Amino acid sequence: MQGTYHEKQNRLGFPSQLLIVAAVFLGAYLIVFWPTLARMELVWRHSETYMHAYLILPISIWLIWRERNTLALYPVKPTLLPALLALPLLVLWLLAFAIDVNFVSQLAAIIYLQLLIWSLLGHRMIRRVWFPVTFLIFLVPFGEAANPVLQRITADMVIHFLRLVDFPVFRDGLYIFTPSAVFEVAVACSGLNFLLTSLVLSCLYSYLHYTRWYKSLAFIAMTLVLSIIANGIRAFLLVVIGEKSNLTYGFGADHYYYGWLVFFIVIMLAFWLGAKFEDEEQDHKATEATTNTLSHRYKVPTLLLLVLTASLLVAGGLSRSMNETKAPEQPKSLYATQSSVITQSSWGIQFFDGLSRDHWQTDEGIELFVAQYGHRQDRGDMITWHNTLFHTDHWSITQQKSYGDRLNGYSILYLTNTRGQQRALLYWYQIGEVKTSSRVIAKLMQLAAILRGDQTPAAVKAVSVESHQDIAYLEQQLRQGQQQLLAGPHE
């Protein structure tokens, strides 16, 4: 019996039957979740913050490969529990997929994959490969919500370091004023890419070099703190270099070289410190070999096969049957007249791929913007990462006010830039009778509309004025423009 079992093993230590079953379900998984996975890869490709995600899957496979001899000693006993836990995730994925909430749909898709692997391998095997499977969570792009906090921390550190060296400096929010220049701690300067890369590397290092959980947590925390400090030092050096060179150096291609050089030094420092507290590698083969029954035959429970097959078929069928509104190649114009269409503006609001889009200006100089979207379109979406209320590289928020309640309200943003220009904008998202400035509520209202079959388009509506007037006057102008938007399109 022992010899028969080993003949059925492959170089990875898994039974051949398991690989066949796994290949079938992996193929089904890719077919069902492919639209979500493709959007996830699109984010990796277009954002330097998430380019490390291309390495996550190869690293996970390598981690399993290096354990292949030990894995041959473990029994593979598929279990139903993870497959049942995955069912709510399929529902969550379908709902998020319906309204293009990419982070939720991508997170649900990856966790479903992890539960699928757990279900096929069983409890004992997954305990041995828990880290390579858990490591797949880094495939999901996340963390952008931390950018405002990281920007403030970076600005705080830059000011602190500059004052330590008696450098004349004045701060206004995220703007840093020196004698000859104005520097902005923009989103790209938040250090999120450093932080996420540090998190990935520290988790991997901890798994490879520590067996005690408290050492792993301490090393990860230390590395994250060092990466935040490193980003503050990088920003401080760029300000000093830019000031001393009259912006000749520090803000071209060398901007990235300085940053990654500092990051490399800090990571090497973290690894050097971490190596001093490494645990000796423990070999689990002997203990497992005495308890493992090598004559165990691989068999997938019929109920498990039915649950996995039925759930994937239902999820795939429902996701493909969702109605989509066809977006026109060129959005219609419903509000603006030919004489009022604005061709040049420093506002920089941009919403792509809508059913209609209007940007015009009143005789009083008030700019108005309306874009309409289907709740689910074949191309584009109202609330997505590349649709922005203002030019994020040109303006920074100095103040934000909200009025009304969550289901009948709007927000006003006050903006400024490095040239001293100021702008204010009032905006809300409208879904049926609901007016809200919350992106989350807007998405939930779109989902509710889809579930009840309401195909009335959603809209984003915004008013903006560029002025140095006081806030009360700006708000008066904005509300004047708001009344025009509430009046509806031209007949």
C-alpha positions as CSV (number, residue, x, y, z in Angstrom):
1,M,0.0,0.0,0.0
2,Q,2.8,2.4,0.8
3,G,4.5,1.8,-2.6
4,T,1.2,2.3,-4.4
5,Y,0.6,5.7,-2.7
6,H,4.0,7.1,-3.7
7,E,3.5,6.0,-7.3
8,K,0.5,8.4,-7.4
9,Q,2.6,11.3,-6.1
10,N,4.1,13.9,-8.4
11,R,7.1,16.1,-7.8
12,L,5.1,18.5,-5.7
13,G,4.0,15.8,-3.4
14,F,0.3,16.0,-4.4
15,P,-1.7,13.1,-5.7
16,S,-2.2,13.1,-9.5
17,Q,-6.0,12.9,-9.0
18,L,-5.8,16.1,-6.9
19,L,-4.1,18.0,-9.7
20,I,-6.7,16.9,-12.2
21,V,-9.6,18.0,-9.9
22,A,-7.7,21.2,-9.1
23,A,-7.1,22.0,-12.7
24,V,-10.8,21.6,-13.6
25,F,-11.9,23.9,-10.8
26,L,-9.1,26.4,-11.4
27,G,-10.3,26.6,-15.0
28,A,-13.9,27.1,-13.9
29,Y,-12.7,29.8,-11.4
30,L,-10.8,31.7,-14.1
31,I,-13.8,31.6,-16.5
32,V,-16.2,32.9,-13.8
33,F,-13.9,35.5,-12.3
34,W,-12.0,36.6,-15.3
35,P,-13.5,40.1,-15.7
36,T,-12.6,40.9,-12.1
37,L,-9.1,39.4,-12.4
38,A,-8.5,41.4,-15.7
39,R,-9.5,44.6,-14.0
40,M,-7.2,43.8,-11.1
41,E,-4.3,43.3,-13.5
42,L,-5.1,46.6,-15.2
43,V,-4.5,48.4,-11.9
44,W,-1.1,46.7,-11.5
45,R,-0.2,47.7,-15.0
46,H,-1.1,51.4,-14.6
47,S,0.0,52.1,-11.1
48,E,3.6,51.9,-9.8
49,T,2.1,51.4,-6.3
50,Y,0.9,47.9,-7.2
51,M,3.5,46.6,-9.7
52,H,4.8,44.3,-7.0
53,A,1.6,42.3,-7.4
54,Y,3.1,40.6,-10.6
55,L,5.5,38.8,-8.3
56,I,3.0,37.5,-5.7
57,L,1.8,34.4,-7.6
58,P,5.3,33.2,-8.6
59,I,6.5,33.7,-5.0
60,S,3.6,31.6,-3.7
61,I,4.3,28.8,-6.2
62,W,8.0,28.9,-5.3
63,L,7.2,28.7,-1.6
64,I,5.1,25.6,-2.2
65,W,7.7,24.1,-4.5
66,R,10.4,24.4,-1.8
67,E,8.2,22.3,0.5
68,R,7.5,19.6,-2.0
69,N,9.4,16.8,-0.1
70,T,7.7,17.6,3.2
71,L,4.2,17.9,1.5
72,A,4.6,14.3,0.3
73,L,4.3,13.2,3.9
74,Y,0.9,14.9,4.4
75,P,-2.5,13.3,3.7
76,V,-4.8,15.2,1.4
77,K,-8.3,15.1,2.7
78,P,-10.7,17.5,1.0
79,T,-13.2,19.2,3.3
80,L,-16.6,20.8,2.8
81,L,-16.4,23.6,5.4
82,P,-14.3,26.1,3.3
83,A,-16.6,25.5,0.3
84,L,-19.6,26.4,2.4
85,L,-17.8,29.5,3.8
86,A,-17.1,30.6,0.2
87,L,-20.8,30.7,-0.7
88,P,-21.5,34.2,0.9
89,L,-18.3,35.4,-0.8
90,L,-19.9,34.5,-4.2
91,V,-23.0,36.5,-3.3
92,L,-20.8,39.5,-2.2
93,W,-18.7,39.2,-5.4
94,L,-21.9,39.2,-7.6
95,L,-23.3,42.3,-5.9
96,A,-19.9,44.2,-6.1
97,F,-19.4,43.0,-9.7
98,A,-22.9,44.3,-10.6
99,I,-22.0,47.9,-9.6
100,D,-18.3,47.8,-10.4
101,V,-17.0,48.1,-6.8
102,N,-13.7,46.8,-7.8
103,F,-11.9,46.5,-4.5
104,V,-14.8,44.4,-2.9
105,S,-15.2,42.2,-6.0
106,Q,-11.4,41.6,-6.3
107,L,-11.1,40.9,-2.6
108,A,-14.0,38.5,-2.7
109,A,-12.5,36.8,-5.8
110,I,-9.1,36.2,-4.1
111,I,-10.5,35.0,-0.8
112,Y,-12.8,32.6,-2.7
113,L,-9.7,31.2,-4.4
114,Q,-8.0,30.7,-1.1
115,L,-11.0,28.9,0.3
116,L,-11.2,26.8,-2.8
117,I,-7.6,25.7,-2.3
118,W,-8.3,25.0,1.4
119,S,-11.3,22.9,0.5
120,L,-9.4,20.8,-2.0
121,L,-6.3,20.2,0.2
122,G,-8.0,19.8,3.6
123,H,-7.2,21.1,7.0
124,R,-3.8,19.3,7.7
125,M,-2.3,20.2,4.3
126,I,-3.4,23.8,4.4
127,R,-1.7,24.2,7.8
128,R,1.6,23.4,6.0
129,V,1.0,25.8,3.1
130,W,-1.0,28.4,4.9
131,F,1.4,31.2,4.2
132,P,1.8,30.8,0.4
133,V,-2.0,30.7,0.1
134,T,-2.6,33.6,2.5
135,F,0.2,35.6,0.6
136,L,-2.2,35.7,-2.4
137,I,-4.1,38.5,-0.6
138,F,-1.4,40.9,-1.9
139,L,-2.8,40.4,-5.4
140,V,-5.6,42.8,-4.4
141,P,-4.8,46.5,-4.9
142,F,-5.6,48.1,-1.5
143,G,-4.4,50.9,0.7
144,E,-5.3,54.1,-1.2
145,A,-7.6,55.2,1.6
146,A,-4.5,55.7,3.7
147,N,-3.0,58.3,1.3
148,P,-4.4,61.4,3.1
149,V,-3.0,60.2,6.5
150,L,0.4,59.3,5.0
151,Q,0.6,62.7,3.3
152,R,0.0,64.5,6.6
153,I,2.6,62.3,8.4
154,T,5.1,63.0,5.6
155,A,4.5,66.7,5.8
156,D,4.9,66.6,9.6
157,M,8.2,64.8,9.3
158,V,9.5,67.2,6.6
159,I,8.7,70.2,8.7
160,H,10.3,68.6,11.8
161,F,13.5,67.7,9.9
162,L,13.8,71.2,8.3
163,R,13.4,72.9,11.6
164,L,16.0,70.6,13.2
165,V,18.5,72.0,10.7
166,D,17.3,75.6,11.1
167,F,15.8,75.7,7.6
168,P,13.4,78.6,7.1
169,V,10.0,77.1,6.3
170,F,6.3,77.8,6.5
171,R,3.5,75.2,6.2
172,D,-0.1,75.5,5.0
173,G,-1.8,72.1,5.0
174,L,0.2,70.0,2.6
175,Y,2.1,72.9,1.1
176,I,5.6,73.7,2.3
177,F,6.9,77.2,1.7
178,T,10.6,77.8,1.6
179,P,12.4,81.1,0.7
180,S,12.5,80.3,-3.0
181,A,9.9,77.7,-3.7
182,V,6.6,76.1,-2.8
183,F,6.5,72.3,-2.3
184,E,3.4,70.1,-2.2
185,V,3.2,66.7,-0.4
186,A,1.1,65.2,-3.2
187,V,-0.5,61.8,-3.3
188,A,2.6,60.4,-5.1
189,C,4.7,61.6,-2.1
190,S,2.6,59.8,0.5
191,G,4.9,56.7,0.5
192,L,2.1,54.2,0.0
193,N,4.2,52.3,-2.6
194,F,7.1,52.1,-0.1
195,L,4.7,51.0,2.7
196,L,3.0,48.2,0.6
197,T,6.3,46.9,-0.7
198,S,7.7,46.9,2.8
199,L,4.7,45.0,4.0
200,V,5.0,42.3,1.3
201,L,8.8,41.9,1.9
202,S,8.6,41.9,5.7
203,C,5.8,39.3,5.6
204,L,7.8,37.1,3.3
205,Y,11.0,37.5,5.3
206,S,9.2,36.7,8.6
207,Y,7.8,33.5,7.1
208,L,11.2,32.4,5.9
209,H,13.2,33.3,9.0
210,Y,11.0,33.2,12.1
211,T,8.9,30.4,13.7
212,R,7.7,32.5,16.6
213,W,4.7,34.7,15.8
214,Y,5.7,37.5,18.1
215,K,9.0,37.9,16.3
216,S,7.2,38.0,13.0
217,L,4.8,40.7,14.2
218,A,7.6,42.7,15.7
219,F,9.7,42.6,12.5
220,I,6.8,43.5,10.3
221,A,5.9,46.5,12.5
222,M,9.5,47.6,12.6
223,T,9.8,47.5,8.8
224,L,6.6,49.4,8.3
225,V,7.7,52.2,10.8
226,L,11.1,52.4,9.1
227,S,9.5,52.7,5.6
228,I,7.3,55.6,6.8
229,I,10.4,57.3,8.3
230,A,12.3,56.6,5.1
231,N,9.6,58.3,3.1
232,G,9.8,61.4,5.4
233,I,13.6,61.5,5.0
234,R,13.2,61.2,1.2
235,A,10.8,64.1,1.0
236,F,13.0,66.1,3.4
237,L,16.0,65.5,1.1
238,L,14.1,66.4,-2.0
239,V,13.0,69.7,-0.4
240,V,16.6,70.6,0.6
241,I,18.0,69.5,-2.8
242,G,15.3,71.4,-4.7
243,E,15.8,74.6,-2.6
244,K,19.6,74.6,-2.8
245,S,19.6,73.9,-6.6
246,N,16.7,76.2,-7.4
247,L,14.7,73.1,-8.5
248,T,17.3,72.1,-11.0
249,Y,17.7,68.7,-9.2
250,G,15.3,66.6,-7.2
251,F,12.2,66.8,-9.3
252,G,13.1,65.2,-12.6
253,A,13.9,61.6,-13.2
254,D,16.3,61.7,-10.2
255,H,13.2,62.2,-8.0
256,Y,12.5,58.4,-8.3
257,Y,16.2,57.5,-8.0
258,Y,16.6,59.3,-4.6
259,G,13.4,57.7,-3.3
260,W,14.2,54.1,-4.2
261,L,17.8,54.5,-3.0
262,V,16.6,55.6,0.4
263,F,14.0,52.8,0.4
264,F,16.7,50.2,-0.5
265,I,19.0,51.4,2.3
266,V,16.1,51.2,4.8
267,I,15.0,47.7,3.7
268,M,18.6,46.4,3.9
269,L,18.8,47.9,7.4
270,A,15.6,46.1,8.4
271,F,16.9,42.8,7.0
272,W,20.2,43.2,8.8
273,L,18.5,43.9,12.1
274,G,16.0,41.1,11.5
275,A,18.8,38.6,10.8
276,K,20.2,39.0,14.3
277,F,17.0,37.5,15.8
278,E,16.4,34.6,13.3
279,D,15.0,31.3,14.6
280,E,16.6,28.1,13.7
281,E,14.7,26.3,11.0
282,Q,12.7,23.4,12.3
283,D,12.3,20.3,10.3
284,H,8.8,18.9,10.7
285,K,9.3,15.8,8.5
286,A,10.2,13.4,11.3
287,T,7.3,14.2,13.5
288,E,4.8,14.2,10.6
289,A,6.1,11.0,9.1
290,T,5.3,9.1,12.3
291,T,1.7,10.2,12.3
292,N,0.9,10.3,8.6
293,T,-0.9,7.3,7.0
294,L,0.8,6.9,3.7
295,S,-1.7,4.4,2.5
296,H,-4.4,7.2,2.4
297,R,-6.1,7.4,-1.0
298,Y,-7.2,10.7,-2.4
299,K,-11.0,11.0,-2.8
300,V,-13.1,14.1,-3.2
301,P,-16.5,13.9,-1.3
302,T,-19.4,14.0,-3.7
303,L,-21.2,16.7,-1.7
304,L,-18.1,18.9,-2.0
305,L,-18.0,18.5,-5.8
306,L,-21.7,19.3,-6.0
307,V,-21.3,22.5,-3.9
308,L,-18.3,23.8,-5.8
309,T,-19.7,22.9,-9.2
310,A,-23.2,24.3,-8.6
311,S,-21.9,27.5,-6.9
312,L,-19.5,28.3,-9.8
313,L,-22.1,27.5,-12.4
314,V,-24.7,29.7,-10.7
315,A,-22.3,32.6,-10.1
316,G,-21.0,32.4,-13.7
317,G,-24.5,32.3,-15.2
318,L,-25.7,35.2,-13.1
319,S,-22.7,37.4,-13.8
320,R,-23.0,36.8,-17.6
321,S,-26.8,37.5,-17.6
322,M,-26.6,40.9,-16.0
323,N,-28.1,43.6,-18.2
324,E,-25.7,46.4,-19.3
325,T,-26.4,49.8,-20.7
326,K,-24.5,50.4,-23.9
327,A,-22.4,53.5,-23.5
328,P,-22.1,55.7,-26.6
329,E,-18.7,56.4,-28.2
330,Q,-19.4,60.1,-27.6
331,P,-21.6,61.2,-24.7
332,K,-24.6,63.3,-25.5
333,S,-25.0,66.9,-24.5
334,L,-28.3,67.7,-22.6
335,Y,-27.6,70.8,-20.6
336,A,-25.2,73.1,-22.4
337,T,-26.0,75.4,-25.3
338,Q,-23.4,76.0,-28.1
339,S,-22.5,79.4,-26.8
340,S,-22.1,78.3,-23.2
341,V,-19.8,75.2,-23.7
342,I,-16.5,75.8,-22.0
343,T,-13.4,74.8,-23.8
344,Q,-10.6,75.8,-21.4
345,S,-10.8,75.6,-17.6
346,S,-8.3,75.1,-14.7
347,W,-10.9,73.1,-12.9
348,G,-9.9,69.8,-14.4
349,I,-13.0,67.8,-13.5
350,Q,-13.1,64.6,-15.6
351,F,-15.7,61.8,-16.0
352,F,-15.3,59.4,-18.9
353,D,-17.6,57.1,-20.8
354,G,-20.9,58.5,-19.7
355,L,-24.3,58.5,-21.4
356,S,-24.1,62.3,-21.4
357,R,-21.6,64.9,-20.4
358,D,-22.0,68.7,-20.2
359,H,-19.5,71.4,-19.0
360,W,-20.6,74.9,-19.5
361,Q,-20.3,78.4,-18.0
362,T,-22.9,81.0,-17.0
363,D,-22.7,84.7,-17.7
364,E,-21.6,85.2,-14.1
365,G,-18.6,83.0,-14.6
366,I,-20.0,80.0,-12.7
367,E,-18.9,76.6,-14.2
368,L,-21.4,73.7,-14.2
369,F,-20.8,70.1,-14.9
370,V,-23.2,67.1,-15.3
371,A,-22.5,63.6,-16.4
372,Q,-25.0,60.8,-16.6
373,Y,-24.3,57.0,-16.3
374,G,-26.2,53.8,-16.5
375,H,-26.1,51.8,-13.2
376,R,-24.2,49.1,-15.1
377,Q,-22.5,50.0,-18.4
378,D,-20.7,47.9,-20.9
379,R,-17.9,50.5,-20.7
380,G,-17.1,52.9,-17.9
381,D,-18.6,53.7,-14.6
382,M,-19.6,56.8,-12.7
383,I,-17.6,56.1,-9.6
384,T,-14.2,54.8,-10.4
385,W,-10.5,55.7,-9.8
386,H,-9.9,57.7,-13.0
387,N,-13.1,59.9,-12.6
388,T,-12.1,62.8,-10.5
389,L,-13.9,66.0,-9.3
390,F,-10.9,68.2,-9.9
391,H,-7.4,67.9,-11.4
392,T,-5.7,66.1,-8.5
393,D,-2.1,67.0,-9.7
394,H,-3.1,70.7,-9.9
395,W,-5.3,71.3,-6.8
396,S,-5.2,70.3,-3.2
397,I,-8.2,70.3,-0.7
398,T,-7.9,72.8,2.1
399,Q,-11.3,72.5,3.5
400,Q,-14.4,70.3,3.1
401,K,-18.0,70.9,4.2
402,S,-21.1,68.7,4.0
403,Y,-24.7,69.9,4.1
404,G,-27.9,68.0,4.5
405,D,-28.1,64.3,5.4
406,R,-26.7,61.2,3.7
407,L,-29.6,60.7,1.4
408,N,-30.3,64.3,0.6
409,G,-27.2,66.4,0.8
410,Y,-24.1,67.7,-1.0
411,S,-20.5,68.7,-0.2
412,I,-18.4,71.8,-0.9
413,L,-14.6,71.5,-1.4
414,Y,-12.2,74.5,-1.2
415,L,-9.1,74.0,-3.3
416,T,-5.7,75.8,-3.7
417,N,-2.5,75.2,-5.6
418,T,1.1,76.1,-5.5
419,R,0.5,79.3,-7.6
420,G,-1.8,80.7,-4.9
421,Q,-4.9,80.2,-7.0
422,Q,-8.1,79.2,-5.2
423,R,-11.2,77.4,-6.3
424,A,-14.4,76.1,-4.7
425,L,-16.7,73.4,-5.9
426,L,-20.1,72.0,-4.8
427,Y,-21.1,68.5,-5.9
428,W,-23.4,65.6,-5.4
429,Y,-24.3,62.2,-6.9
430,Q,-27.9,61.7,-7.9
431,I,-29.6,58.3,-8.1
432,G,-33.3,58.7,-8.5
433,E,-34.5,61.0,-5.7
434,V,-31.4,60.4,-3.6
435,K,-28.8,63.2,-3.6
436,T,-25.5,62.3,-1.8
437,S,-21.8,63.2,-1.8
438,S,-20.9,59.8,-0.4
439,R,-19.5,57.5,-3.0
440,V,-20.4,54.4,-0.9
441,I,-24.0,55.4,-0.6
442,A,-24.2,56.3,-4.3
443,K,-22.9,52.8,-5.1
444,L,-25.4,51.2,-2.7
445,M,-28.3,53.2,-4.3
446,Q,-27.2,52.1,-7.7
447,L,-27.2,48.5,-6.5
448,A,-30.7,49.0,-5.1
449,A,-31.8,50.4,-8.5
450,I,-30.4,47.4,-10.3
451,L,-32.2,44.9,-8.0
452,R,-35.5,46.6,-8.5
453,G,-35.0,47.0,-12.3
454,D,-34.9,50.8,-12.3
455,Q,-32.9,51.9,-15.4
456,T,-33.1,55.7,-14.7
457,P,-29.5,57.0,-15.2
458,A,-27.5,58.1,-12.3
459,A,-25.6,61.5,-12.5
460,V,-22.8,63.4,-11.0
461,K,-23.5,67.2,-10.7
462,A,-21.0,69.8,-9.8
463,V,-20.6,73.6,-9.7
464,S,-17.3,75.5,-9.4
465,V,-16.0,79.0,-9.2
466,E,-12.5,80.3,-9.2
467,S,-12.1,83.2,-6.9
468,H,-10.2,84.9,-4.0
469,Q,-13.5,86.1,-2.4
470,D,-14.5,85.1,1.1
471,I,-16.1,81.8,1.8
472,A,-19.6,83.2,2.2
473,Y,-19.5,84.8,-1.2
474,L,-18.1,81.6,-2.8
475,E,-20.9,79.6,-1.3
476,Q,-23.5,82.0,-2.5
477,Q,-22.2,81.7,-6.1
478,L,-22.1,77.9,-5.8
479,R,-25.7,77.7,-4.6
480,Q,-26.7,79.9,-7.4
481,G,-25.2,77.4,-9.8
482,Q,-26.8,74.6,-7.9
483,Q,-30.2,76.0,-8.5
484,Q,-29.6,75.9,-12.2
485,L,-28.6,72.3,-12.0
486,L,-31.7,71.4,-10.0
487,A,-33.8,73.1,-12.7
488,G,-32.9,70.3,-15.1
489,P,-31.7,70.2,-18.7
490,H,-32.7,72.6,-21.5
491,E,-35.8,71.7,-23.4
